[in-house]
Amino acid sequence: MDTGVWIIAAMLLAVALYPVVWLLVRSYLNWRGTRVVTCPETKQFAAVEVDARGAAVSGLFGKPALRLSDCSRWPERWDCGQECVRQIEAAPADCLVRVMLEKWYAGKSCVCCGKSLHEMNWLQHRPALRTPEGRTLEWWEINAEQIPEALRTHQPVCWDCHVDQTFRRLFPDPATDRPPKEPPRKQAA
């Protein structure tokens, strides 16, 4: 066969497979991420991960078959019936930790400086939390299954105030408060 025929055949195959690959990728991205559910057995919060690859592949043929790939109760309870999957099927996005945090921070202001926390940036300078004892910490420092309780008892803090408070906690002696510098005055001509 001629090379041109092979190139055309490869291009046609790529065009034909594009929708399937796009559907797989989109489905995988929808099902990945840590979720917090209520364990039907203990009635306590549990952090779970859905088998995103399996859900994406099974979703090609209809409704995705959800199974857990990880749970905060494992390995002790690895053989559970995974009844908590029904909670994920009922509200797939609402139990995502990322979505829970975005909803909680929405409309809030930093308790230290009053800065609005209306938009979260997941790649840099994420807002933090202040414990009832006054210590600031980032949300990833809390186990995922403890996040619902932390959101009930902690207060929102902006990134700048979190960095400031952390520096002061780690290096108490060098921290000095100084009033902001005034901008230089223009001299009259």
C-alpha positions in Angstrom: 0.0 0.0 0.0 1.0 3.5 -0.6 2.1 5.7 2.3 -0.6 8.3 1.4 -3.3 5.7 1.9 -1.9 4.8 5.4 -1.8 8.5 6.4 -5.4 9.0 5.2 -6.5 5.8 7.0 -4.8 6.9 10.2 -6.4 10.3 10.0 -9.9 8.8 9.5 -9.3 6.5 12.5 -8.2 9.4 14.6 -11.3 11.4 13.6 -13.6 8.4 14.4 -12.0 7.8 17.8 -11.9 11.4 18.9 -15.4 11.5 20.4 -14.8 8.3 22.3 -11.5 9.5 23.7 -13.1 12.9 24.6 -15.9 11.1 26.4 -13.5 9.0 28.3 -11.3 11.9 29.4 -14.3 14.0 30.4 -15.9 11.2 32.4 -12.6 10.4 34.1 -12.1 14.0 35.1 -15.7 14.1 36.5 -15.2 11.1 38.7 -11.7 11.7 40.1 -11.1 13.5 43.4 -11.6 12.9 47.1 -15.2 12.9 48.2 -16.7 12.9 51.7 -19.6 10.6 52.4 -21.5 9.3 55.5 -20.6 5.7 56.1 -23.8 3.8 56.2 -22.3 1.4 58.8 -20.8 3.8 61.3 -22.8 7.0 60.4 -19.5 8.9 60.5 -17.8 10.8 57.7 -15.5 8.9 55.5 -13.1 10.1 52.7 -13.5 8.0 49.5 -12.1 7.9 46.0 -14.1 6.6 43.1 -12.4 4.3 40.6 -12.4 7.0 38.0 -11.0 4.9 35.2 -13.5 2.1 35.7 -16.4 4.6 35.9 -15.2 6.3 32.7 -14.9 3.0 30.7 -18.2 1.6 32.0 -19.9 4.9 31.3 -19.2 4.4 27.5 -21.9 1.7 27.6 -24.5 3.5 29.6 -24.7 4.4 33.3 -21.3 4.2 34.9 -20.7 1.4 37.4 -19.2 3.2 40.4 -16.8 1.3 42.7 -14.4 2.8 45.3 -10.7 2.7 44.8 -9.9 4.0 48.3 -11.7 4.7 51.6 -10.4 6.2 54.9 -11.9 3.2 56.6 -9.7 0.8 54.7 -7.8 -1.6 55.1 -9.8 -2.5 58.2 -13.1 -2.5 56.3 -12.0 -3.2 52.8 -14.7 -5.8 52.3 -17.6 -3.5 53.0 -20.6 -3.5 50.6 -19.8 0.1 49.4 -23.4 1.2 50.0 -22.0 4.8 50.3 -21.7 4.8 46.5 -25.4 5.6 46.4 -24.6 9.0 48.0 -22.1 9.7 45.2 -24.6 8.7 42.5 -27.2 11.0 44.0 -25.0 14.0 44.2 -21.6 13.4 42.5 -20.3 17.0 42.7 -21.7 17.9 46.2 -19.6 15.4 48.1 -16.4 16.5 46.4 -14.0 18.1 48.9 -13.1 20.8 46.4 -16.8 21.7 45.9 -17.5 21.7 49.6 -14.7 24.1 50.2 -15.7 26.4 47.3 -19.3 26.6 48.7 -18.1 27.3 52.2 -15.7 30.1 51.2 -18.2 31.7 48.9 -19.3 35.1 50.2 -17.0 34.9 53.2 -14.2 37.4 54.3 -10.9 36.8 56.1 -11.4 37.0 59.8 -8.1 38.7 60.2 -8.1 41.5 57.6 -11.6 41.4 56.1 -10.5 40.7 52.6 -13.2 39.0 50.4 -12.6 35.3 49.7 -15.1 35.1 46.8 -12.9 33.2 44.4 -10.7 30.3 45.1 -7.5 29.7 43.2 -6.7 26.0 43.4 -3.2 26.4 42.0 -1.8 29.2 44.2 -2.6 31.2 47.3 -5.6 29.2 48.5 -7.5 30.5 51.5 -6.8 28.8 54.8 -8.6 28.1 58.1 -8.3 29.4 61.6 -8.9 26.9 64.4 -10.9 27.7 67.5 -7.5 28.0 69.3 -6.4 30.7 66.8 -3.8 28.7 64.8 -4.1 29.0 61.0 -3.7 26.0 58.7 -4.3 25.0 55.1 -7.2 22.8 54.4 -5.0 19.9 53.1 -3.6 19.7 56.7 -6.9 18.3 57.8 -7.9 14.7 57.0 -10.7 14.8 54.3 -13.2 13.0 56.5 -12.7 15.7 59.2 -13.4 18.6 56.8 -17.2 18.9 57.4 -16.6 19.3 61.1 -13.7 21.7 60.6 -15.9 23.9 58.3 -18.4 24.0 61.1 -15.9 25.1 63.8 -13.1 26.9 62.0 -13.0 30.4 60.4 -11.9 31.5 56.9 -8.5 33.2 56.5 -6.9 34.6 53.4 -3.6 33.4 52.1 -1.7 36.5 53.1 -2.9 36.4 56.7 -2.2 32.7 56.9 1.4 33.2 55.7 1.8 36.1 58.2 0.4 34.1 61.1 2.5 31.0 60.2 5.7 33.1 60.1 4.9 34.7 63.4 4.3 31.3 64.9 7.5 29.7 63.6 9.7 32.8 64.1 8.3 34.8 67.0 11.3 37.0 67.7 12.0 38.5 64.2 8.4 39.5 63.5 8.1 43.3 63.8 5.0 45.3 63.0 5.8 48.5 61.1 3.4 51.0 59.8 3.2 51.1 56.0 5.6 53.5 54.3 4.1 56.7 52.8 4.6 57.1 49.1 7.3 59.8 48.2 5.8 63.3 47.8 6.2 65.0 44.5 8.1 68.2 44.8 6.6 71.4 43.4 8.2 72.6 40.2 
